[in-house]
Amino acid sequence: MAKHKWIQSVARKIEKRGTAGALHKQLGVPEDKPIPVARLEAIKARLGEKENLTEADRKLLHRVMFALNARGK
């Protein structure tokens, strides 16, 4: 039961911070369209190869990893 509850608390925190839809905006994908998993995997692979990530790259990688984990991939 507690396993599915974590996403609810995270969703509340995201809404409170005002970062809901930030990955969609960052990738230029409309919020009503899903982000393709292949695109998320490609971004993850590209950023995973870099040695020194900028702060923007770190945020993007964090958002991509969360999106993949939330989808169960």
N, C-alpha and C positions, 0 to 999 in steps of 0.2 A: 504494500500500500504506500509506504513512504517513498518507494522508488519513483513513482510518477509525480509526486508532489514537488520535487525539486524544480521542475520546469515552471510550475505556477509561481513559485517565489522569484525565480529569475525573470519571468515575464513582468512581474510587478516592478522589480528593480529597473528593468529596461525602460518601462513606461515612465517611471518616476524620474529617471535621468533624462528622458527625452531622446534616447538613442534608438527608439523603435524605427525600423526601416532604414537604418544607417547603411547597412550592407547593400541594400537595393539602390540607395542614392549613390553610394561610392562606385558601384558597378554600372550605374546608368540603366538599371532594369526597372520597369514600372512595378509599383508595389502590388498590383493586382495579378502580376505574372510571376510564376515560380522561377527561381534561379536554377538553371540546369546543373545537375550534379557533376557532369563532365567539366563544366566551367569552374566549379568550386575545386574539383580535384586538380585541374590544371594550375590554378592559382596557388594551391597548397604546394604542389610540386615545384613551381617556379620560385616561390618564396623560401621553400625548404632548402634549396640549393645555395641561396645567398648566405654569406658568412656574416656580414654586418648589415642588420636591418635598420632602416630608419624608423622613427616613431610611427609614421604613417603606415609603413609596411608591417610593423608589429601589430597595430590595431587591425589592419586588414586580415592578417593571418589569424589573429584571435577570433575575429568575426566569422571567418571562413570555417575555422575548426569548430566553432560553436554551431554553425549552421549544419555542418556535416554530422556532428554528434546528435543534434536535436532531431535530425532526420533518421538517425539510426544507421548511418552508413559508416 
